[in-house]
Amino acid sequence: MKNLEDYGVQTLESEEVNKTNGGGIGIGTVLAIIGAGIYVYNNWDDFVEGVKEGYASTQ
């Protein structure tokens, strides 16, 4: 990992950290959440059955 003091940087502001790290949530994260939602919606019956089986196995 680079030592920032070697480059003359003492501290980073939160805005600078976001720019350095690529910003906030990102398009990939948004697409993954939307994809997971669509998957659960399309397979709702299997999802409910799996939750019931999982709950029954803990009883």
PDB file of N, CA, C and O in Angstrom, chain B, residues numbered from 101:
ATOM      1  N   MET B 101       0.838  -1.163   0.000  1.00  0.00           N
ATOM      2  CA  MET B 101       0.000   0.000   0.000  1.00  0.00           C
ATOM      3  C   MET B 101       0.892   1.238   0.000  1.00  0.00           C
ATOM      4  O   MET B 101       1.918   1.278   0.679  1.00  0.00           O
ATOM      5  N   LYS B 102       0.496   2.223  -0.754  1.00  0.00           N
ATOM      6  CA  LYS B 102       1.299   3.427  -0.889  1.00  0.00           C
ATOM      7  C   LYS B 102       1.226   4.265   0.382  1.00  0.00           C
ATOM      8  O   LYS B 102       0.170   4.374   1.005  1.00  0.00           O
ATOM      9  N   ASN B 103       2.344   4.850   0.756  1.00  0.00           N
ATOM     10  CA  ASN B 103       2.390   5.760   1.882  1.00  0.00           C
ATOM     11  C   ASN B 103       2.054   7.145   1.349  1.00  0.00           C
ATOM     12  O   ASN B 103       2.827   7.718   0.581  1.00  0.00           O
ATOM     13  N   LEU B 104       0.903   7.690   1.751  1.00  0.00           N
ATOM     14  CA  LEU B 104       0.450   8.964   1.205  1.00  0.00           C
ATOM     15  C   LEU B 104       1.357  10.122   1.575  1.00  0.00           C
ATOM     16  O   LEU B 104       1.435  11.105   0.838  1.00  0.00           O
ATOM     17  N   GLU B 105       2.040  10.022   2.698  1.00  0.00           N
ATOM     18  CA  GLU B 105       2.938  11.110   3.098  1.00  0.00           C
ATOM     19  C   GLU B 105       4.104  11.261   2.127  1.00  0.00           C
ATOM     20  O   GLU B 105       4.658  12.351   1.991  1.00  0.00           O
ATOM     21  N   ASP B 106       4.480  10.176   1.451  1.00  0.00           N
ATOM     22  CA  ASP B 106       5.533  10.268   0.444  1.00  0.00           C
ATOM     23  C   ASP B 106       5.119  11.161  -0.722  1.00  0.00           C
ATOM     24  O   ASP B 106       5.972  11.715  -1.415  1.00  0.00           O
ATOM     25  N   TYR B 107       3.817  11.300  -0.937  1.00  0.00           N
ATOM     26  CA  TYR B 107       3.295  12.097  -2.042  1.00  0.00           C
ATOM     27  C   TYR B 107       2.819  13.473  -1.580  1.00  0.00           C
ATOM     28  O   TYR B 107       2.215  14.208  -2.361  1.00  0.00           O
ATOM     29  N   GLY B 108       3.082  13.829  -0.330  1.00  0.00           N
ATOM     30  CA  GLY B 108       2.721  15.141   0.171  1.00  0.00           C
ATOM     31  C   GLY B 108       1.288  15.261   0.642  1.00  0.00           C
ATOM     32  O   GLY B 108       0.800  16.376   0.825  1.00  0.00           O
ATOM     33  N   VAL B 109       0.594  14.148   0.844  1.00  0.00           N
ATOM     34  CA  VAL B 109      -0.796  14.178   1.292  1.00  0.00           C
ATOM     35  C   VAL B 109      -0.814  13.924   2.797  1.00  0.00           C
ATOM     36  O   VAL B 109      -0.328  12.895   3.265  1.00  0.00           O
ATOM     37  N   GLN B 110      -1.369  14.853   3.539  1.00  0.00           N
ATOM     38  CA  GLN B 110      -1.448  14.701   4.992  1.00  0.00           C
ATOM     39  C   GLN B 110      -2.756  14.014   5.385  1.00  0.00           C
ATOM     40  O   GLN B 110      -2.735  13.042   6.140  1.00  0.00           O
ATOM     41  N   THR B 111      -3.889  14.501   4.886  1.00  0.00           N
ATOM     42  CA  THR B 111      -5.196  13.914   5.196  1.00  0.00           C
ATOM     43  C   THR B 111      -6.051  13.942   3.937  1.00  0.00           C
ATOM     44  O   THR B 111      -5.812  14.731   3.023  1.00  0.00           O
ATOM     45  N   LEU B 112      -7.028  13.090   3.907  1.00  0.00           N
ATOM     46  CA  LEU B 112      -7.979  13.071   2.798  1.00  0.00           C
ATOM     47  C   LEU B 112      -9.356  13.465   3.316  1.00  0.00           C
ATOM     48  O   LEU B 112      -9.809  12.968   4.347  1.00  0.00           O
ATOM     49  N   GLU B 113     -10.006  14.350   2.602  1.00  0.00           N
ATOM     50  CA  GLU B 113     -11.383  14.702   2.925  1.00  0.00           C
ATOM     51  C   GLU B 113     -12.293  13.587   2.420  1.00  0.00           C
ATOM     52  O   GLU B 113     -11.898  12.809   1.551  1.00  0.00           O
ATOM     53  N   SER B 114     -13.503  13.504   2.956  1.00  0.00           N
ATOM     54  CA  SER B 114     -14.414  12.425   2.570  1.00  0.00           C
ATOM     55  C   SER B 114     -14.742  12.464   1.084  1.00  0.00           C
ATOM     56  O   SER B 114     -14.907  11.413   0.464  1.00  0.00           O
ATOM     57  N   GLU B 115     -14.839  13.654   0.502  1.00  0.00           N
ATOM     58  CA  GLU B 115     -15.105  13.755  -0.937  1.00  0.00           C
ATOM     59  C   GLU B 115     -13.933  13.205  -1.744  1.00  0.00           C
ATOM     60  O   GLU B 115     -14.132  12.554  -2.769  1.00  0.00           O
ATOM     61  N   GLU B 116     -12.718  13.468  -1.283  1.00  0.00           N
ATOM     62  CA  GLU B 116     -11.538  12.954  -1.978  1.00  0.00           C
ATOM     63  C   GLU B 116     -11.463  11.436  -1.866  1.00  0.00           C
ATOM     64  O   GLU B 116     -11.047  10.766  -2.812  1.00  0.00           O
ATOM     65  N   VAL B 117     -11.860  10.890  -0.722  1.00  0.00           N
ATOM     66  CA  VAL B 117     -11.851   9.438  -0.545  1.00  0.00           C
ATOM     67  C   VAL B 117     -12.850   8.796  -1.498  1.00  0.00           C
ATOM     68  O   VAL B 117     -12.549   7.773  -2.113  1.00  0.00           O
ATOM     69  N   ASN B 118     -14.033   9.384  -1.625  1.00  0.00           N
ATOM     70  CA  ASN B 118     -15.034   8.840  -2.553  1.00  0.00           C
ATOM     71  C   ASN B 118     -14.534   8.873  -3.988  1.00  0.00           C
ATOM     72  O   ASN B 118     -14.753   7.920  -4.735  1.00  0.00           O
ATOM     73  N   LYS B 119     -13.866   9.950  -4.388  1.00  0.00           N
ATOM     74  CA  LYS B 119     -13.329  10.019  -5.743  1.00  0.00           C
ATOM     75  C   LYS B 119     -12.232   8.982  -5.938  1.00  0.00           C
ATOM     76  O   LYS B 119     -12.146   8.361  -6.998  1.00  0.00           O
ATOM     77  N   THR B 120     -11.396   8.790  -4.925  1.00  0.00           N
ATOM     78  CA  THR B 120     -10.297   7.839  -5.008  1.00  0.00           C
ATOM     79  C   THR B 120     -10.807   6.401  -5.059  1.00  0.00           C
ATOM     80  O   THR B 120     -10.281   5.575  -5.805  1.00  0.00           O
ATOM     81  N   ASN B 121     -11.833   6.108  -4.262  1.00  0.00           N
ATOM     82  CA  ASN B 121     -12.352   4.750  -4.169  1.00  0.00           C
ATOM     83  C   ASN B 121     -13.446   4.461  -5.182  1.00  0.00           C
ATOM     84  O   ASN B 121     -14.008   3.367  -5.164  1.00  0.00           O
ATOM     85  N   GLY B 122     -13.762   5.376  -6.045  1.00  0.00           N
ATOM     86  CA  GLY B 122     -14.720   5.111  -7.098  1.00  0.00           C
ATOM     87  C   GLY B 122     -16.125   5.568  -6.787  1.00  0.00           C
ATOM     88  O   GLY B 122     -17.056   5.182  -7.493  1.00  0.00           O
ATOM     89  N   GLY B 123     -16.316   6.360  -5.779  1.00  0.00           N
ATOM     90  CA  GLY B 123     -17.632   6.922  -5.513  1.00  0.00           C
ATOM     91  C   GLY B 123     -18.471   6.075  -4.598  1.00  0.00           C
ATOM     92  O   GLY B 123     -17.957   5.287  -3.804  1.00  0.00           O
ATOM     93  N   GLY B 124     -19.754   6.244  -4.717  1.00  0.00           N
ATOM     94  CA  GLY B 124     -20.716   5.629  -3.807  1.00  0.00           C
ATOM     95  C   GLY B 124     -21.078   4.214  -4.163  1.00  0.00           C
ATOM     96  O   GLY B 124     -20.210   3.347  -4.268  1.00  0.00           O
ATOM     97  N   ILE B 125     -22.367   3.976  -4.351  1.00  0.00           N
ATOM     98  CA  ILE B 125     -22.915   2.622  -4.436  1.00  0.00           C
ATOM     99  C   ILE B 125     -22.533   1.916  -5.745  1.00  0.00           C
ATOM    100  O   ILE B 125     -22.231   0.723  -5.713  1.00  0.00           O
ATOM    101  N   GLY B 126     -22.533   2.584  -6.854  1.00  0.00           N
ATOM    102  CA  GLY B 126     -22.083   2.000  -8.113  1.00  0.00           C
ATOM    103  C   GLY B 126     -23.182   1.309  -8.890  1.00  0.00           C
ATOM    104  O   GLY B 126     -24.149   0.810  -8.315  1.00  0.00           O
ATOM    105  N   ILE B 127     -23.027   1.284 -10.190  1.00  0.00           N
ATOM    106  CA  ILE B 127     -24.016   0.698 -11.083  1.00  0.00           C
ATOM    107  C   ILE B 127     -24.051  -0.823 -10.955  1.00  0.00           C
ATOM    108  O   ILE B 127     -25.111  -1.431 -11.106  1.00  0.00           O
ATOM    109  N   GLY B 128     -22.908  -1.440 -10.680  1.00  0.00           N
ATOM    110  CA  GLY B 128     -22.883  -2.901 -10.531  1.00  0.00           C
ATOM    111  C   GLY B 128     -23.701  -3.370  -9.343  1.00  0.00           C
ATOM    112  O   GLY B 128     -24.393  -4.385  -9.420  1.00  0.00           O
ATOM    113  N   THR B 129     -23.622  -2.632  -8.245  1.00  0.00           N
ATOM    114  CA  THR B 129     -24.397  -2.982  -7.058  1.00  0.00           C
ATOM    115  C   THR B 129     -25.882  -2.825  -7.323  1.00  0.00           C
ATOM    116  O   THR B 129     -26.679  -3.675  -6.926  1.00  0.00           O
ATOM    117  N   VAL B 130     -26.258  -1.748  -7.990  1.00  0.00           N
ATOM    118  CA  VAL B 130     -27.669  -1.514  -8.320  1.00  0.00           C
ATOM    119  C   VAL B 130     -28.190  -2.629  -9.218  1.00  0.00           C
ATOM    120  O   VAL B 130     -29.286  -3.141  -8.989  1.00  0.00           O
ATOM    121  N   LEU B 131     -27.432  -3.008 -10.225  1.00  0.00           N
ATOM    122  CA  LEU B 131     -27.866  -4.085 -11.121  1.00  0.00           C
ATOM    123  C   LEU B 131     -27.976  -5.415 -10.392  1.00  0.00           C
ATOM    124  O   LEU B 131     -28.880  -6.199 -10.680  1.00  0.00           O
ATOM    125  N   ALA B 132     -27.072  -5.688  -9.450  1.00  0.00           N
ATOM    126  CA  ALA B 132     -27.134  -6.933  -8.684  1.00  0.00           C
ATOM    127  C   ALA B 132     -28.385  -6.977  -7.819  1.00  0.00           C
ATOM    128  O   ALA B 132     -29.031  -8.021  -7.722  1.00  0.00           O
ATOM    129  N   ILE B 133     -28.736  -5.860  -7.190  1.00  0.00           N
ATOM    130  CA  ILE B 133     -29.939  -5.813  -6.355  1.00  0.00           C
ATOM    131  C   ILE B 133     -31.196  -5.991  -7.202  1.00  0.00           C
ATOM    132  O   ILE B 133     -32.108  -6.724  -6.818  1.00  0.00           O
ATOM    133  N   ILE B 134     -31.244  -5.322  -8.352  1.00  0.00           N
ATOM    134  CA  ILE B 134     -32.391  -5.477  -9.251  1.00  0.00           C
ATOM    135  C   ILE B 134     -32.491  -6.914  -9.748  1.00  0.00           C
ATOM    136  O   ILE B 134     -33.583  -7.479  -9.799  1.00  0.00           O
ATOM    137  N   GLY B 135     -31.364  -7.502 -10.112  1.00  0.00           N
ATOM    138  CA  GLY B 135     -31.362  -8.894 -10.580  1.00  0.00           C
ATOM    139  C   GLY B 135     -31.835  -9.866  -9.515  1.00  0.00           C
ATOM    140  O   GLY B 135     -32.578 -10.802  -9.807  1.00  0.00           O
ATOM    141  N   ALA B 136     -31.400  -9.643  -8.267  1.00  0.00           N
ATOM    142  CA  ALA B 136     -31.846 -10.517  -7.175  1.00  0.00           C
ATOM    143  C   ALA B 136     -33.341 -10.374  -6.956  1.00  0.00           C
ATOM    144  O   ALA B 136     -34.027 -11.364  -6.704  1.00  0.00           O
ATOM    145  N   GLY B 137     -33.852  -9.163  -7.049  1.00  0.00           N
ATOM    146  CA  GLY B 137     -35.291  -8.940  -6.893  1.00  0.00           C
ATOM    147  C   GLY B 137     -36.094  -9.642  -7.976  1.00  0.00           C
ATOM    148  O   GLY B 137     -37.119 -10.259  -7.688  1.00  0.00           O
ATOM    149  N   ILE B 138     -35.637  -9.553  -9.214  1.00  0.00           N
ATOM    150  CA  ILE B 138     -36.318 -10.221 -10.328  1.00  0.00           C
ATOM    151  C   ILE B 138     -36.272 -11.737 -10.150  1.00  0.00           C
ATOM    152  O   ILE B 138     -37.261 -12.424 -10.405  1.00  0.00           O
ATOM    153  N   TYR B 139     -35.132 -12.256  -9.714  1.00  0.00           N
ATOM    154  CA  TYR B 139     -34.992 -13.695  -9.506  1.00  0.00           C
ATOM    155  C   TYR B 139     -35.974 -14.200  -8.451  1.00  0.00           C
ATOM    156  O   TYR B 139     -36.642 -15.214  -8.653  1.00  0.00           O
ATOM    157  N   VAL B 140     -36.058 -13.490  -7.323  1.00  0.00           N
ATOM    158  CA  VAL B 140     -36.979 -13.900  -6.260  1.00  0.00           C
ATOM    159  C   VAL B 140     -38.418 -13.793  -6.746  1.00  0.00           C
ATOM    160  O   VAL B 140     -39.229 -14.673  -6.456  1.00  0.00           O
ATOM    161  N   TYR B 141     -38.751 -12.733  -7.480  1.00  0.00           N
ATOM    162  CA  TYR B 141     -40.107 -12.554  -7.997  1.00  0.00           C
ATOM    163  C   TYR B 141     -40.485 -13.696  -8.936  1.00  0.00           C
ATOM    164  O   TYR B 141     -41.589 -14.233  -8.843  1.00  0.00           O
ATOM    165  N   ASN B 142     -39.587 -14.069  -9.834  1.00  0.00           N
ATOM    166  CA  ASN B 142     -39.882 -15.128 -10.806  1.00  0.00           C
ATOM    167  C   ASN B 142     -39.922 -16.518 -10.174  1.00  0.00           C
ATOM    168  O   ASN B 142     -40.568 -17.419 -10.709  1.00  0.00           O
ATOM    169  N   ASN B 143     -39.249 -16.698  -9.056  1.00  0.00           N
ATOM    170  CA  ASN B 143     -39.190 -18.012  -8.410  1.00  0.00           C
ATOM    171  C   ASN B 143     -39.812 -17.953  -7.012  1.00  0.00           C
ATOM    172  O   ASN B 143     -39.324 -18.607  -6.091  1.00  0.00           O
ATOM    173  N   TRP B 144     -40.873 -17.183  -6.850  1.00  0.00           N
ATOM    174  CA  TRP B 144     -41.460 -16.946  -5.544  1.00  0.00           C
ATOM    175  C   TRP B 144     -41.904 -18.250  -4.868  1.00  0.00           C
ATOM    176  O   TRP B 144     -41.683 -18.427  -3.671  1.00  0.00           O
ATOM    177  N   ASP B 145     -42.527 -19.161  -5.623  1.00  0.00           N
ATOM    178  CA  ASP B 145     -42.996 -20.419  -5.036  1.00  0.00           C
ATOM    179  C   ASP B 145     -41.831 -21.222  -4.449  1.00  0.00           C
ATOM    180  O   ASP B 145     -41.921 -21.718  -3.326  1.00  0.00           O
ATOM    181  N   ASP B 146     -40.761 -21.348  -5.195  1.00  0.00           N
ATOM    182  CA  ASP B 146     -39.585 -22.065  -4.698  1.00  0.00           C
ATOM    183  C   ASP B 146     -38.972 -21.352  -3.498  1.00  0.00           C
ATOM    184  O   ASP B 146     -38.501 -21.995  -2.559  1.00  0.00           O
ATOM    185  N   PHE B 147     -38.979 -20.034  -3.532  1.00  0.00           N
ATOM    186  CA  PHE B 147     -38.429 -19.243  -2.426  1.00  0.00           C
ATOM    187  C   PHE B 147     -39.221 -19.497  -1.147  1.00  0.00           C
ATOM    188  O   PHE B 147     -38.633 -19.736  -0.092  1.00  0.00           O
ATOM    189  N   VAL B 148     -40.539 -19.449  -1.233  1.00  0.00           N
ATOM    190  CA  VAL B 148     -41.395 -19.669  -0.058  1.00  0.00           C
ATOM    191  C   VAL B 148     -41.225 -21.090   0.457  1.00  0.00           C
ATOM    192  O   VAL B 148     -41.133 -21.304   1.666  1.00  0.00           O
ATOM    193  N   GLU B 149     -41.182 -22.058  -0.441  1.00  0.00           N
ATOM    194  CA  GLU B 149     -41.012 -23.451  -0.039  1.00  0.00           C
ATOM    195  C   GLU B 149     -39.665 -23.656   0.666  1.00  0.00           C
ATOM    196  O   GLU B 149     -39.586 -24.369   1.667  1.00  0.00           O
ATOM    197  N   GLY B 150     -38.631 -23.039   0.148  1.00  0.00           N
ATOM    198  CA  GLY B 150     -37.310 -23.150   0.764  1.00  0.00           C
ATOM    199  C   GLY B 150     -37.259 -22.520   2.141  1.00  0.00           C
ATOM    200  O   GLY B 150     -36.620 -23.058   3.045  1.00  0.00           O
ATOM    201  N   VAL B 151     -37.931 -21.378   2.315  1.00  0.00           N
ATOM    202  CA  VAL B 151     -37.980 -20.738   3.632  1.00  0.00           C
ATOM    203  C   VAL B 151     -38.732 -21.625   4.613  1.00  0.00           C
ATOM    204  O   VAL B 151     -38.315 -21.776   5.762  1.00  0.00           O
ATOM    205  N   LYS B 152     -39.833 -22.208   4.171  1.00  0.00           N
ATOM    206  CA  LYS B 152     -40.604 -23.097   5.058  1.00  0.00           C
ATOM    207  C   LYS B 152     -39.789 -24.321   5.456  1.00  0.00           C
ATOM    208  O   LYS B 152     -39.802 -24.720   6.620  1.00  0.00           O
ATOM    209  N   GLU B 153     -39.079 -24.921   4.498  1.00  0.00           N
ATOM    210  CA  GLU B 153     -38.244 -26.087   4.809  1.00  0.00           C
ATOM    211  C   GLU B 153     -37.112 -25.712   5.748  1.00  0.00           C
ATOM    212  O   GLU B 153     -36.788 -26.467   6.665  1.00  0.00           O
ATOM    213  N   GLY B 154     -36.509 -24.553   5.528  1.00  0.00           N
ATOM    214  CA  GLY B 154     -35.444 -24.104   6.400  1.00  0.00           C
ATOM    215  C   GLY B 154     -35.947 -23.860   7.826  1.00  0.00           C
ATOM    216  O   GLY B 154     -35.282 -24.226   8.795  1.00  0.00           O
ATOM    217  N   TYR B 155     -37.110 -23.247   7.946  1.00  0.00           N
ATOM    218  CA  TYR B 155     -37.686 -22.998   9.269  1.00  0.00           C
ATOM    219  C   TYR B 155     -38.059 -24.317   9.949  1.00  0.00           C
ATOM    220  O   TYR B 155     -37.824 -24.488  11.145  1.00  0.00           O
ATOM    221  N   ALA B 156     -38.637 -25.244   9.189  1.00  0.00           N
ATOM    222  CA  ALA B 156     -39.041 -26.531   9.755  1.00  0.00           C
ATOM    223  C   ALA B 156     -37.831 -27.321  10.230  1.00  0.00           C
ATOM    224  O   ALA B 156     -37.932 -28.076  11.197  1.00  0.00           O
ATOM    225  N   SER B 157     -36.692 -27.164   9.571  1.00  0.00           N
ATOM    226  CA  SER B 157     -35.505 -27.921   9.984  1.00  0.00           C
ATOM    227  C   SER B 157     -34.912 -27.409  11.284  1.00  0.00           C
ATOM    228  O   SER B 157     -34.124 -28.110  11.919  1.00  0.00           O
ATOM    229  N   THR B 158     -35.279 -26.189  11.696  1.00  0.00           N
ATOM    230  CA  THR B 158     -34.771 -25.660  12.965  1.00  0.00           C
ATOM    231  C   THR B 158     -35.670 -26.000  14.140  1.00  0.00           C
ATOM    232  O   THR B 158     -35.303 -25.771  15.293  1.00  0.00           O
ATOM    233  N   GLN B 159     -36.817 -26.532  13.862  1.00  0.00           N
ATOM    234  CA  GLN B 159     -37.772 -26.853  14.939  1.00  0.00           C
ATOM    235  C   GLN B 159     -37.531 -28.215  15.525  1.00  0.00           C
ATOM    236  O   GLN B 159     -38.247 -28.630  16.437  1.00  0.00           O
TER     237      GLN B 159
END
